[in-house]
Amino acid sequence: MQTFRFELGELPPEAEALRAEVREFLREELGDAAPVRRAHSWGGFDREFSKKMGARGWIAMTWPKRYGGHERSALERYVVLEEMLAAGAPVSAHWIADRQSGPLLLRFGTEAQRQKFLPAIARGELSFAIGMSEPDSGSDLASLRTRAERVPGGYRVNGTKVWTSNAHLADYMIATFRTSHDPAKKHEGLSQFLVDTKLPGITMSPIIDLAGSHHFNMVVFEDAFVPEDMRVGDEGAGWKQVTTELAFERSGPERYLSSLRLIIETIREVGAEPGERAAVTIGRLVAHLATLRQMSLSVAGMLQAGQNPNLEASVVKDVGTSFEQEIPETIHSLLGVEPRLGSGSDFERTLGFLTEHAPSFSLRGGTREVLRGIIARGLGLR
Ligand SMILES: Cc1cc2nc3c(=O)[nH]c(=O)nc-3n(C[C@H](O)[C@H](O)[C@H](O)COP(=O)(O)OP(=O)(O)OC[C@H]3O[C@@H](n4cnc5c(N)ncnc54)[C@H](O)[C@@H]3O)c2cc1C
């Protein structure tokens, strides 16, 4: 039976040197931003911030220089990500493109697509959304029904995408559509496209989340024309590409750091001499955090070595999202502070924000149950 393999690794000196530079930049950029704002973690959207990141060379860090990348190591990229997330920097405007849309184009895009999109992503100028889920297709993504029919010069698209994060702010969406249909072979006949979000025939409406904010959208395609040269990869090869794309979004520090701000604020709250219960709780959280970080770093090390750590990455996402999800309730039971929204102390509002958002941590990017099915398959158990 296949097993997991995590290896302890040290960060190389150049990665630690970079950390100091990133911290200095974040101190200048974020100043005394409130804890609740920092708790938004990778949810904050700020194009100017992304352009500054691009100018520093901190987007597209591992990509080839000929596409605007910087040919740095996966471990250096890791340091930049963890510092951004730990500080609660507003990375959303470049996050999706840096993490998955760009790598997808690097692997499957045409040379013309790479030349057009990758340098602009690297400069922090282009923002991407993910068009996968549909009203009746979430976990069972292969059942998606939005149709892209061939017409002269391209495709005519009809259907609806849902939960599309930041599509109303993004320039492009990597969308998966059905280009042919055989009910017996639902994983075949899917194709991916680069869709300009401003195309005629696309209507977006906001979906307001539980916390009253707008980052989700419903995106309706009505006879929208997508040119042929915007198809990514071969027609019908979408399923393999989508699963590759989803693998890019597992295991990074964003899968265990979402509630970090609350740990930091709790340490501040209990002060230098915490009671025994607080010390035990915080100690346990920090021990879990350190272990998860090592596991996640190990995956980054394997990626750097050109290996394919899909199974380990899925484990990090499963354990990591469970960890970040439990923190608000753990802190609530420890301190008895009530979570609050809108008003209240910084601490109460940080607790309130994370209590409201924590349920989504194990849904975004594919649910816990589905991820565990993938792990079981990787282990040869199903
Ligand atoms: C914060 C957030 C951001 C998101 N952003 C995007 C985005 O930008 N683009 C995008 O396309 N989508 C996005 N999504 C959607 C997300 O990918 C889906 O919500 C997710 O895949 C689950 O699909 P669903 O909501 O349709 O639930 P369903 O698939 O209906 O699942 C409902 C429940 O049944 C369980 N379940 C389903 N199938 C199985 C199975 N085979 N075995 C065991 N249990 C099962 C699930 O685990 C879940 O608990 C986002 C979601 C969240 C929460």
The ligand as a Gaussian input file, in Angstrom:
#p B3LYP/6-31G(d) Opt

LIG

0 1
 C      -15.299000      30.373000       0.087000
 C      -15.628000      29.603000      -1.165000
 C      -15.110000      30.050000      -2.377000
 C      -15.415000      29.367000      -3.559000
 N      -14.933000      29.864000      -4.733000
 C      -15.223000      29.213000      -5.898000
 C      -14.735000      29.741000      -7.138000
 O      -14.063000      30.773000      -7.190000
 N      -15.048000      29.077000      -8.272000
 C      -15.779000      27.920000      -8.282000
 O      -15.977000      27.351000      -9.330000
 N      -16.290000      27.419000      -7.106000
 C      -16.024000      28.042000      -5.921000
 N      -16.528000      27.555000      -4.731000
 C      -17.443000      26.409000      -4.768000
 C      -16.849000      25.132000      -4.198000
 O      -15.865000      24.587000      -5.045000
 C      -18.031000      24.172000      -3.963000
 O      -18.845000      24.757000      -2.964000
 C      -17.574000      22.821000      -3.509000
 O      -16.884000      22.146000      -4.537000
 C      -18.766000      21.950000      -3.061000
 O      -19.778000      21.929000      -4.010000
 P      -21.298000      22.245000      -3.608000
 O      -21.321000      23.520000      -2.847000
 O      -22.111000      22.132000      -4.828000
 O      -21.688000      21.091000      -2.566000
 P      -22.137000      19.612000      -2.907000
 O      -21.227000      19.041000      -3.939000
 O      -23.598000      19.620000      -3.190000
 O      -21.860000      18.873000      -1.536000
 C      -22.742000      18.946000      -0.427000
 C      -22.191000      18.038000       0.673000
 O      -22.161000      16.666000       0.226000
 C      -20.844000      16.131000       0.362000
 N      -20.539000      15.234000      -0.765000
 C      -20.771000      15.490000      -2.080000
 N      -20.308000      14.466000      -2.828000
 C      -19.789000      13.552000      -1.976000
 C      -19.157000      12.269000      -2.138000
 N      -18.979000      11.745000      -3.348000
 N      -18.734000      11.627000      -1.035000
 C      -18.915000      12.154000       0.201000
 N      -19.506000      13.363000       0.425000
 C      -19.946000      14.048000      -0.642000
 C      -19.927000      17.330000       0.321000
 O      -18.698000      17.058000       0.973000
 C      -20.742000      18.394000       1.059000
 O      -20.601000      18.239000       2.446000
 C      -16.240000      28.215000      -3.539000
 C      -16.765000      27.767000      -2.315000
 C      -16.468000      28.458000      -1.148000
 C      -17.063000      27.967000       0.148000

